[in-house]
Amino acid sequence: MTESPESRCADSRAIALRLAALSHPARIEILKRLSASSCCSCREVVDHLDLAQSTVSQHLKILVEAGLVRFEADRQRSRYAVDHNALAGVSALLTELVNSCCPAPKRQD
């Protein structure tokens, strides 16, 4: 079954949203911090970065909206965790994109 143009466009928008979320160095550092533990509060992330709490909160919001980080309300503190499946999906889609645009050169034996 062939994929419709609307479906391809939706897929492209989804991957673009996730790549945009990864385009800021602070968000990459936040993902690294979250990956180092099963989940963290915003405060725990702030303690490891040289950023204001409001800045970290905004970056976490972007990562959650992009589907790369999961959010869970936990009494007084919100908890955040990397969505490893979503991040692996970004990797697979990026690999597919690179391979479709830039196929490996044929080996000459």
C-alpha distances in whole Angstrom, upper triangle without the diagonal:
4,7,9,13,14,12,13,17,17,16,19,21,21,22,24,26,26,28,30,31,32,34,37,39,41,37,37,40,39,36,38,41,39,37,41,41,39,40,42,44,44,48,47,45,47,50,48,47,50,48,49,48,47,45,43,42,40,39,37,36,34,33,32,30,28,27,29,32,32,35,37,41,43,47,48,46,42,40,38,36,33,29,29,25,24,27,25,21,23,24,21,19,23,22,19,20,23,22,19,22,25,24,27,29,29,32,35,37
4,6,9,12,10,10,14,15,14,16,19,19,20,22,24,24,25,28,29,30,31,35,37,39,36,35,39,38,35,37,40,38,36,40,41,39,39,42,43,43,47,46,43,46,49,47,46,48,46,48,46,45,43,42,41,39,37,36,35,32,31,31,29,26,26,28,31,32,35,37,40,43,47,48,45,42,40,37,35,32,29,28,25,24,26,24,21,22,23,20,18,21,21,17,18,21,20,17,20,23,22,25,27,28,31,34,36
4,7,8,6,7,10,11,10,13,15,15,16,18,20,21,22,24,26,27,28,32,34,36,32,32,36,35,32,35,37,35,34,38,38,36,36,39,40,40,43,43,40,43,46,44,43,45,43,44,43,41,39,38,37,35,33,33,31,29,28,28,25,23,23,25,28,29,32,34,37,40,44,45,42,39,37,34,32,29,26,26,23,21,23,22,18,19,21,18,15,18,19,16,16,19,19,16,18,22,22,25,28,28,32,35,37
4,5,5,6,9,10,11,12,14,15,17,18,20,21,23,24,26,27,28,32,35,36,33,33,37,36,33,36,38,36,36,39,40,38,38,40,41,40,44,44,41,43,46,45,43,45,43,44,43,41,39,38,37,35,33,33,31,29,28,28,25,23,23,26,29,30,32,35,38,41,44,45,43,39,38,35,33,31,28,28,25,23,25,24,20,21,23,20,17,20,21,18,18,21,21,18,20,23,24,27,30,31,34,37,40
4,5,5,6,9,10,10,12,14,15,16,18,20,21,22,24,26,26,30,33,34,31,31,35,35,32,35,38,36,35,39,40,38,38,39,40,39,43,43,40,42,45,44,42,44,41,42,41,39,37,37,36,33,32,32,30,27,27,27,24,22,23,25,28,30,32,35,38,41,44,45,42,39,37,35,33,31,28,28,25,23,24,24,20,20,22,20,17,19,21,18,16,20,20,17,18,22,23,27,29,31,34,37,40
4,6,5,6,9,10,10,12,14,15,16,19,20,21,23,24,25,29,32,33,30,30,34,33,31,34,36,34,34,38,38,36,36,37,38,37,41,41,38,40,43,42,40,42,40,40,39,37,35,34,33,31,30,29,27,25,25,24,21,20,21,23,26,27,29,32,35,38,41,42,39,36,35,32,31,29,26,27,24,21,23,24,20,20,22,21,17,20,22,19,18,21,22,19,21,24,25,29,32,33,37,40,42
4,5,5,6,9,10,11,12,14,15,17,18,20,21,23,24,27,30,31,28,28,32,31,28,31,34,31,31,35,35,33,33,35,36,35,39,39,36,38,41,40,39,40,38,39,38,36,34,33,32,30,28,28,26,23,23,23,20,18,18,21,24,25,27,30,33,36,39,40,38,34,33,30,29,26,23,24,21,18,20,20,17,17,19,18,15,17,19,16,16,20,20,18,19,23,24,27,30,32,35,38,40
4,5,5,6,9,10,11,12,14,16,16,18,20,21,22,26,29,30,27,27,30,30,27,30,33,31,30,34,35,33,33,35,36,35,39,38,36,38,41,39,37,39,37,38,37,36,34,33,32,29,28,27,26,23,23,23,20,18,18,20,24,25,28,31,34,37,40,41,38,34,33,30,29,26,23,23,20,18,19,19,15,15,17,16,12,14,16,13,12,16,17,14,16,19,20,24,27,28,32,35,37
4,5,5,6,9,10,10,12,14,15,16,18,20,21,24,27,28,25,26,30,29,27,30,32,30,30,34,35,33,33,34,35,34,37,37,34,36,39,38,36,38,35,36,35,33,31,31,30,27,26,26,24,21,21,21,19,16,18,20,23,25,27,30,33,36,39,40,37,33,32,29,28,26,23,24,21,18,20,20,17,16,18,17,14,15,18,15,14,17,19,16,17,20,22,25,28,30,34,37,40
4,5,5,6,9,10,11,13,14,15,17,19,20,23,26,27,24,24,28,27,25,28,30,28,28,32,32,31,30,31,32,31,35,35,32,34,37,36,34,36,34,34,33,31,29,29,27,25,24,23,21,19,19,18,16,14,15,17,20,21,24,27,29,33,36,36,34,30,29,26,25,23,20,21,19,16,18,18,15,14,17,17,13,15,18,16,15,19,20,18,19,22,24,27,30,32,35,39,41
4,5,5,6,9,10,11,12,14,16,17,18,22,24,25,22,22,26,25,23,25,28,26,25,29,30,28,28,30,31,30,34,33,31,33,36,34,33,35,33,34,33,31,29,28,27,25,23,23,21,18,18,18,16,13,13,15,19,20,23,26,29,32,35,36,33,29,28,25,24,21,18,19,16,13,15,15,11,11,14,13,9,12,14,13,12,15,17,15,17,20,21,24,27,29,32,36,38
4,5,5,6,9,10,10,12,14,15,16,20,22,24,21,21,25,24,22,25,28,26,26,29,31,30,29,30,31,30,34,33,30,32,35,33,32,33,31,33,32,30,28,27,27,24,22,22,21,18,17,18,16,13,15,16,19,21,24,27,30,34,37,37,34,30,29,26,25,22,19,20,18,15,15,16,13,11,14,13,10,11,14,12,10,14,16,14,14,18,20,23,26,28,31,34,37
4,6,5,6,9,10,10,12,14,15,18,21,22,19,20,24,23,21,24,27,25,25,29,30,29,28,28,29,28,31,31,28,30,33,32,30,32,29,30,29,27,25,25,24,21,20,20,18,15,15,16,13,11,13,15,18,20,22,25,28,31,34,34,32,28,27,24,23,21,19,20,18,15,16,17,14,12,15,15,12,13,16,15,14,17,19,18,18,21,23,26,29,32,35,38,41
4,5,5,6,9,10,11,13,14,17,20,21,18,18,22,21,19,22,24,22,22,26,26,25,24,25,26,25,29,29,26,28,31,29,28,30,28,29,28,26,24,23,22,20,18,18,16,13,13,13,11,8,9,11,14,16,19,22,25,28,31,32,29,25,24,21,20,17,15,16,14,11,12,14,11,9,13,13,10,12,15,15,14,17,19,18,19,21,23,26,29,32,34,38,40
4,5,5,6,8,10,11,12,16,18,19,16,16,20,19,17,20,22,21,21,24,25,25,24,25,26,25,29,28,25,27,30,28,27,29,27,28,28,26,24,23,22,20,18,18,17,14,13,14,12,9,10,11,15,17,20,23,26,29,33,33,30,26,25,21,20,17,15,15,14,10,10,12,9,7,10,10,7,8,12,12,10,13,16,15,16,18,20,23,26,29,31,35,37
4,5,5,6,9,10,10,14,17,18,15,16,20,19,18,20,23,22,22,26,27,26,25,26,27,25,29,29,25,27,30,28,26,28,26,27,27,25,22,22,21,19,17,17,17,13,13,15,13,9,12,12,16,19,21,25,27,30,33,33,30,27,25,22,21,18,17,18,17,13,13,15,12,10,12,14,10,10,14,14,12,14,17,16,16,19,21,24,27,30,32,36,39
4,6,5,6,9,10,13,16,16,13,15,18,17,16,19,21,20,20,24,25,24,23,23,24,22,26,26,23,24,27,26,24,25,23,24,23,22,19,19,18,16,14,14,13,9,10,11,9,6,9,10,13,16,18,21,24,27,30,30,27,23,22,19,18,16,15,16,16,12,12,15,13,10,14,15,13,13,16,17,15,17,20,20,20,22,25,27,30,33,36,39,42
4,5,5,6,9,11,14,15,11,12,15,15,13,16,18,17,17,20,21,21,20,21,22,20,24,23,20,22,25,23,22,24,22,23,23,21,19,17,17,15,13,13,13,9,8,10,9,5,7,7,11,13,16,20,23,25,29,28,25,22,20,17,16,13,12,13,13,9,9,11,10,7,10,13,11,11,14,15,14,16,19,19,19,21,24,25,29,32,34,37,40
4,5,5,6,10,12,14,11,11,15,15,13,16,18,18,18,21,23,23,22,22,24,22,25,25,21,23,26,24,22,23,22,24,23,22,19,18,19,17,14,15,15,11,10,13,12,9,11,10,13,17,19,23,26,28,31,31,28,24,23,19,18,15,14,15,15,11,10,12,11,8,10,12,10,9,13,14,12,14,17,18,17,19,21,23,26,29,32,35,38
4,5,5,8,11,13,10,11,15,15,14,17,19,18,19,22,24,24,23,23,23,21,24,24,21,22,25,23,21,22,20,21,21,20,17,16,17,14,12,13,13,9,10,12,11,9,12,11,14,17,19,23,25,28,31,30,27,24,23,19,19,16,16,17,18,14,13,16,15,11,14,16,14,13,16,18,16,17,20,21,20,21,24,26,29,32,35,38,41
4,6,7,10,10,7,9,12,11,11,14,16,15,16,19,20,21,19,19,19,17,20,20,17,18,21,20,18,19,17,19,18,17,14,13,14,11,8,10,10,6,6,9,9,6,9,8,10,14,16,19,22,24,27,26,23,20,19,15,15,13,13,15,16,12,11,15,14,11,14,16,15,14,18,19,18,19,22,23,22,24,27,28,31,34,36,40,42
4,6,8,9,6,6,10,10,9,12,14,14,14,17,19,20,19,19,20,18,21,20,17,18,21,19,17,18,17,19,19,19,15,14,15,14,10,11,13,9,8,12,12,9,11,9,11,15,17,21,23,26,29,28,24,21,20,16,15,13,13,14,15,12,10,13,13,10,12,15,14,12,16,18,17,17,20,22,21,22,24,26,29,32,34,37,40
4,7,9,8,8,11,12,12,14,16,17,17,20,22,23,22,22,22,20,23,22,18,19,22,20,17,18,17,19,20,19,15,15,17,14,11,13,14,11,11,14,14,12,14,13,15,18,20,24,26,29,31,30,27,24,23,19,19,16,17,18,19,16,14,16,16,13,14,17,16,14,17,19,17,17,21,22,21,22,25,26,29,32,34,37,40
4,6,5,7,9,10,11,13,15,16,17,19,21,22,21,20,20,17,20,20,16,16,19,17,14,15,13,16,17,16,12,12,14,12,9,12,13,10,11,14,15,13,16,14,15,18,20,23,25,27,30,28,25,22,21,18,18,16,18,19,20,18,15,18,19,16,17,20,19,17,20,23,21,21,24,26,24,25,28,29,32,35,37,40,43
4,5,5,6,9,10,11,12,14,15,17,19,21,20,19,19,17,19,18,14,15,17,14,11,12,12,15,16,16,13,12,15,14,10,13,15,13,12,16,17,16,18,15,16,19,21,24,26,27,30,28,25,22,21,18,18,16,18,19,21,19,16,19,20,17,17,21,21,19,21,24,23,22,25,27,26,26,29,29,32,36,37,40,42
4,5,5,6,9,10,10,12,14,15,17,19,17,16,16,13,15,15,11,11,13,11,8,10,9,11,12,13,9,8,11,11,8,10,13,11,11,14,16,15,17,14,14,17,18,21,23,24,26,25,21,19,18,15,16,15,17,18,21,19,16,20,21,18,19,23,23,21,23,26,25,25,28,30,29,29,32,33,36,39,40,43,46
4,5,5,6,9,10,10,12,14,16,17,15,14,15,13,15,15,11,12,15,13,11,13,11,13,13,13,10,8,11,10,6,7,10,9,7,11,13,12,13,10,11,14,15,18,20,22,25,23,20,17,16,13,13,12,14,15,17,15,13,16,18,15,16,20,20,18,21,24,23,23,26,28,27,28,30,31,34,37,39,42,44
4,5,5,6,9,10,10,13,15,17,16,15,16,15,17,16,12,14,16,13,11,14,13,16,16,17,14,12,14,14,10,11,13,12,10,13,15,13,14,11,12,15,17,20,23,24,27,26,22,20,18,14,13,11,14,14,16,15,12,15,16,14,14,18,18,16,19,22,21,21,24,26,25,26,28,28,31,35,36,39,41
4,5,5,6,9,10,11,13,15,14,13,15,13,14,13,9,11,12,9,8,11,11,14,14,16,13,10,13,14,10,11,14,14,12,15,17,16,17,13,13,16,17,20,22,23,26,24,21,19,17,14,13,12,15,15,18,17,14,17,19,17,17,21,22,20,22,25,25,24,27,29,29,29,31,31,34,37,38,42,43
4,5,5,6,8,10,11,13,11,10,11,10,12,10,7,9,11,9,8,11,11,13,12,14,11,8,10,11,8,8,11,11,9,12,15,14,14,11,10,13,14,16,18,19,22,21,17,15,13,10,10,9,13,14,17,16,13,17,19,17,18,21,22,21,23,26,25,26,29,30,30,31,33,33,36,39,40,44,46
4,5,5,6,9,10,12,11,11,13,12,14,13,10,12,14,12,12,15,14,17,16,17,14,11,13,14,10,9,12,12,9,11,14,13,12,9,8,11,13,16,19,20,23,22,18,16,13,10,9,7,10,10,13,12,10,13,15,14,14,18,19,18,20,23,23,23,26,28,28,28,30,30,34,36,38,41,43
4,6,5,6,9,11,11,11,14,14,15,13,10,13,14,11,11,14,15,18,17,19,17,13,16,17,13,12,16,15,12,15,18,16,16,12,11,14,16,19,21,22,25,24,20,18,15,12,11,9,12,12,15,15,12,14,17,16,15,19,20,19,21,24,24,24,26,29,29,29,30,30,34,36,37,40,42
4,5,5,7,10,9,8,11,11,12,9,7,10,10,8,9,13,13,16,15,17,15,12,14,16,13,12,15,16,13,15,18,18,17,13,12,14,15,17,19,19,22,21,17,16,13,10,10,9,13,13,17,17,14,17,20,19,19,22,24,23,24,27,28,28,30,32,32,33,34,34,37,40,41,44,46
4,5,6,7,6,6,9,10,12,9,8,11,12,11,12,15,15,17,15,17,16,12,13,15,13,10,14,14,11,12,16,15,14,11,9,10,12,14,16,16,19,19,15,13,10,7,6,6,10,11,14,14,13,15,18,17,18,21,22,22,24,26,27,27,30,32,32,32,34,34,38,40,41,44,46
4,5,7,8,9,13,14,16,13,11,15,15,13,14,18,18,20,19,21,19,16,17,18,15,13,17,17,13,14,18,17,15,11,10,12,14,16,19,19,22,22,18,16,13,10,7,6,9,9,13,13,11,13,16,16,16,19,21,20,21,24,25,25,27,30,30,31,32,32,35,37,38,42,43
4,7,8,9,13,14,15,12,11,14,14,11,14,17,18,20,19,22,20,17,18,20,18,16,19,20,16,18,21,20,18,15,13,15,16,18,20,20,23,22,19,17,14,12,10,10,13,12,16,17,15,16,20,19,19,22,24,24,24,27,28,28,30,33,33,33,34,34,37,40,40,43,44
4,5,7,11,13,14,10,11,14,14,12,15,19,19,21,19,21,21,17,18,20,18,16,19,20,17,17,21,20,18,15,13,13,14,15,17,16,19,19,16,15,11,10,8,9,12,12,16,17,16,18,21,21,21,23,26,26,27,29,30,31,33,35,36,36,37,37,40,42,43,46,47
4,7,11,13,15,12,13,16,16,15,18,21,21,23,20,22,22,18,18,21,19,16,18,19,16,16,19,19,17,14,12,11,12,12,15,14,18,18,15,14,10,9,6,8,10,11,14,16,15,17,19,20,21,23,25,25,26,29,30,31,32,35,36,36,37,37,41,43,43,47,48
4,7,10,12,10,10,14,14,14,16,19,19,20,17,19,19,15,15,17,16,13,15,17,14,13,17,17,15,13,10,9,9,10,12,11,15,15,12,10,6,5,4,8,10,12,15,16,15,18,20,20,21,24,25,26,27,30,31,32,33,35,36,37,38,38,42,44,45,49,50
4,7,8,6,7,10,11,11,13,16,16,16,13,16,16,12,12,15,14,11,14,16,14,13,17,18,16,14,11,11,10,10,11,11,14,13,9,8,5,5,7,10,13,15,18,18,17,20,22,22,23,26,27,27,29,32,32,33,35,37,38,38,40,40,44,46,47,51,52
4,5,5,7,9,10,11,13,16,14,14,11,13,14,11,10,13,13,10,13,16,14,13,17,18,17,16,12,12,10,10,10,9,11,10,6,6,5,6,9,12,15,18,21,20,20,23,25,24,26,29,29,29,32,34,34,35,38,39,40,40,42,43,46,49,50,53,55
4,5,5,6,9,10,11,13,11,10,7,9,10,7,7,10,10,8,11,13,13,13,16,17,17,15,12,12,10,11,11,12,13,11,8,7,7,7,11,13,16,19,22,20,20,23,25,24,26,29,29,29,31,33,33,34,37,38,39,39,41,42,46,48,50,53,55
4,5,5,6,9,10,12,11,10,7,10,11,9,9,13,13,12,14,17,16,16,19,21,21,19,16,16,14,14,14,13,14,12,9,9,10,11,13,16,19,22,25,24,23,26,28,27,28,32,32,32,34,37,36,37,40,42,41,42,44,45,48,51,52,55,57
4,5,5,7,9,12,12,12,10,13,14,10,11,15,14,12,15,18,16,17,20,21,21,18,15,16,14,15,15,14,16,14,10,11,10,10,12,14,18,20,23,23,21,24,27,26,27,30,31,30,32,35,35,36,38,40,40,41,42,43,46,49,50,53,55
4,5,5,6,10,9,10,9,12,11,7,9,12,11,10,13,15,13,15,18,18,18,16,13,14,14,15,16,16,18,16,12,12,10,9,11,13,16,18,21,20,19,22,24,23,24,27,28,27,29,32,32,32,35,37,37,37,39,40,43,46,47,50,52
4,5,5,7,6,7,6,9,9,6,9,12,11,11,14,16,15,17,19,20,21,18,16,17,16,17,18,17,19,16,13,13,13,12,15,16,20,21,25,23,22,25,27,26,27,30,31,30,32,35,34,35,37,39,39,39,41,42,45,48,49,52,54
4,6,8,9,9,9,13,13,10,13,16,15,14,18,19,18,20,23,24,24,21,19,20,19,19,20,19,20,17,15,15,15,14,16,18,21,23,26,26,24,27,29,28,29,32,33,32,34,37,37,37,39,41,41,41,43,43,46,49,50,53,55
4,7,9,11,11,14,13,11,14,16,14,14,18,19,17,19,22,23,23,20,18,19,19,20,21,21,22,20,17,17,15,15,15,16,20,21,25,24,22,25,27,25,26,29,30,29,31,34,34,34,36,39,38,38,40,40,43,46,47,50,51
4,5,8,10,12,10,9,12,14,12,13,16,17,16,18,21,21,22,19,17,20,19,21,22,22,24,21,18,18,17,15,16,17,21,22,25,24,21,24,27,25,25,29,29,28,30,33,32,32,35,37,37,37,39,39,42,45,46,49,51
4,7,9,12,10,10,13,14,13,15,18,18,18,21,23,23,24,22,20,23,22,24,24,25,26,23,20,20,20,18,20,20,24,25,28,27,24,28,29,27,28,31,32,30,32,35,34,34,37,39,38,38,41,41,44,47,48,51,53
4,6,8,6,7,10,11,10,12,15,16,16,18,20,21,22,20,19,21,20,22,22,23,24,21,18,18,18,17,19,19,23,24,27,25,24,27,29,26,27,31,31,29,32,35,34,34,37,38,37,38,41,41,44,47,48,51,54
4,5,5,6,9,10,11,12,14,16,17,18,20,21,23,21,19,21,19,21,21,21,22,19,17,17,18,17,20,21,24,26,29,27,25,29,30,28,30,33,33,32,34,37,36,36,39,41,40,41,43,44,47,50,51,55,57
4,5,5,6,9,10,10,12,14,15,16,18,20,21,20,17,18,16,18,17,18,18,15,13,13,14,14,17,19,22,24,27,25,24,28,29,27,29,32,32,31,34,36,36,36,39,41,40,41,43,44,48,51,52,55,57
4,6,5,6,9,10,11,13,14,15,17,19,20,19,17,18,16,18,17,19,19,16,14,14,15,15,18,20,22,25,27,25,24,28,29,27,29,32,32,31,34,36,35,36,39,40,39,40,43,44,47,50,52,55,58
4,5,5,6,9,10,11,13,14,16,17,19,18,16,18,17,19,19,21,22,19,17,15,16,15,18,18,21,23,26,23,22,26,27,24,26,30,29,28,31,33,32,32,36,37,36,37,40,41,44,47,49,52,54
4,5,5,6,9,10,11,12,14,15,17,15,13,15,14,16,17,18,20,17,14,13,13,12,14,15,18,20,23,21,19,23,24,22,24,27,27,26,29,31,30,31,34,36,35,36,38,39,43,46,47,50,53
4,5,5,6,9,10,10,12,14,15,15,12,13,12,14,14,16,17,15,12,10,11,11,14,15,17,20,22,20,20,24,24,23,25,28,27,27,30,32,31,32,35,36,36,37,40,41,44,47,49,52,54
4,5,5,6,9,10,11,12,14,14,13,14,13,16,16,19,20,18,16,13,14,13,15,16,18,21,22,20,19,23,23,21,24,27,26,25,29,30,29,30,33,34,34,35,38,39,42,46,47,51,53
4,5,5,6,9,10,11,13,11,11,13,13,16,17,19,21,20,17,14,14,12,13,13,15,18,20,17,16,20,20,18,20,24,23,22,25,27,26,27,30,31,31,32,34,36,39,42,44,47,50
4,5,5,6,9,10,11,10,8,9,9,12,14,16,18,17,14,11,10,8,10,10,13,15,17,15,15,19,19,18,20,23,22,22,25,27,26,28,31,32,32,33,35,36,40,43,44,48,50
4,5,5,6,9,10,10,9,10,9,12,13,16,18,17,15,11,12,10,12,13,14,17,18,16,16,20,20,18,21,24,23,23,26,27,27,28,31,32,32,33,36,37,41,44,46,49,51
4,5,5,6,9,9,9,11,11,15,17,20,22,21,18,15,15,12,13,13,13,16,17,14,14,18,18,16,18,21,20,20,23,24,23,25,28,28,28,30,32,34,37,40,42,46,48
4,6,5,6,5,6,8,10,13,16,18,21,21,18,14,13,10,10,9,10,13,14,11,11,15,15,13,16,18,18,18,21,22,22,23,26,27,27,29,31,32,36,38,40,44,46
4,5,5,6,5,6,7,10,13,16,19,19,16,12,11,9,9,9,9,13,14,11,12,15,15,14,17,20,19,20,23,24,24,25,28,29,29,31,33,34,38,41,42,46,48
4,5,8,8,9,10,13,15,19,21,21,19,15,15,12,13,12,12,15,15,12,13,17,16,15,18,20,18,19,23,23,23,25,27,28,28,30,32,34,38,40,42,46,48
4,6,8,10,12,15,18,21,24,24,21,17,17,13,13,11,10,13,13,9,10,14,12,11,14,16,15,15,19,20,19,21,24,24,24,26,28,30,34,37,39,42,45
4,6,7,10,13,16,19,22,23,20,16,15,12,11,9,7,10,10,7,9,12,11,10,14,15,15,16,19,20,20,22,24,25,25,27,29,31,34,37,39,42,45
4,7,10,13,17,19,23,23,19,16,14,10,9,6,5,8,9,6,6,10,10,9,12,14,14,15,17,19,19,21,23,24,25,26,28,29,33,35,37,41,43
4,7,10,13,15,19,19,16,12,10,6,5,4,5,8,10,8,9,12,13,13,15,17,18,18,21,22,23,24,27,28,29,30,31,33,36,39,40,44,46
4,7,10,13,16,17,14,10,8,6,5,6,6,10,11,10,11,14,15,15,18,20,20,21,24,25,25,27,29,30,31,33,34,35,39,41,43,47,48
4,7,9,13,13,11,7,6,5,7,9,10,13,15,14,15,18,19,19,21,23,24,25,27,28,29,31,33,34,35,36,38,39,43,45,47,50,52
4,6,10,11,9,6,5,6,9,12,12,16,17,17,18,21,21,22,25,26,27,28,30,32,32,34,36,37,38,40,41,42,46,48,50,53,55
4,6,8,7,5,6,9,12,15,16,19,21,20,22,25,25,26,28,30,30,31,34,35,36,37,40,40,41,43,44,46,49,52,53,57,59
4,6,5,5,6,10,13,16,18,21,22,22,24,26,27,28,30,32,33,34,36,37,38,40,42,43,44,45,47,48,51,54,55,59,60
4,6,7,10,13,16,20,21,24,26,26,27,30,31,31,34,36,36,37,40,41,42,43,45,46,47,49,50,51,55,57,59,62,64
4,7,10,13,17,20,22,25,27,27,28,31,32,32,34,36,37,37,40,42,42,43,46,47,47,49,50,51,55,58,59,62,64
4,6,10,13,17,19,22,24,24,24,27,28,28,30,33,33,34,36,38,38,40,42,43,44,45,47,48,51,54,55,59,60
4,7,10,14,16,19,21,20,21,24,25,25,27,30,30,31,33,35,35,36,39,40,41,42,44,45,48,51,52,56,57
4,7,11,13,16,18,18,18,21,22,23,24,27,28,28,30,32,33,34,36,38,38,40,41,42,46,48,49,53,54
4,7,9,12,15,14,14,18,19,19,21,23,24,24,27,29,29,30,33,34,35,36,37,38,42,44,46,49,51
4,6,9,12,12,12,14,16,16,18,20,21,22,24,26,27,28,30,32,33,33,35,35,39,41,42,46,48
4,6,9,8,8,11,13,13,14,17,18,18,20,22,23,24,26,28,29,30,31,32,35,38,39,42,44
4,6,5,6,9,10,11,13,14,16,17,19,20,21,23,25,26,27,28,29,30,34,36,38,41,43
4,5,5,6,8,10,11,12,14,15,16,18,20,21,22,24,26,26,27,28,31,33,34,38,40
4,5,5,6,9,10,10,12,14,15,16,18,20,21,22,24,25,26,27,30,32,33,37,39
4,5,5,6,9,10,10,12,14,15,16,18,20,21,22,24,25,26,30,32,34,37,39
4,5,5,6,9,10,11,12,14,15,17,18,20,21,22,23,24,28,30,32,35,37
4,5,5,6,9,10,11,12,14,15,16,18,20,21,21,22,26,28,29,33,34
4,5,5,6,8,10,10,12,14,15,16,18,19,20,21,25,27,29,33,34
4,5,5,6,8,10,10,12,14,15,16,18,19,20,24,26,28,32,34
4,6,5,6,9,10,11,12,14,15,16,17,18,21,24,25,29,31
4,5,5,6,9,10,10,12,14,15,15,16,20,22,24,28,29
4,5,5,6,9,10,10,12,14,15,17,20,22,25,28,31
4,5,5,6,8,10,11,12,13,15,18,21,23,27,29
4,5,5,6,9,10,10,11,12,16,18,20,24,26
4,6,5,6,9,10,10,12,16,18,20,24,26
4,5,5,6,8,10,12,16,18,21,24,27
4,5,5,6,7,10,13,16,18,22,25
4,6,5,5,7,11,13,16,19,22
4,6,6,9,12,14,18,21,24
4,6,10,12,15,18,21,24
4,6,9,12,15,18,21
4,6,9,12,15,18
4,6,9,12,15
4,6,9,12
4,6,9
4,6
4
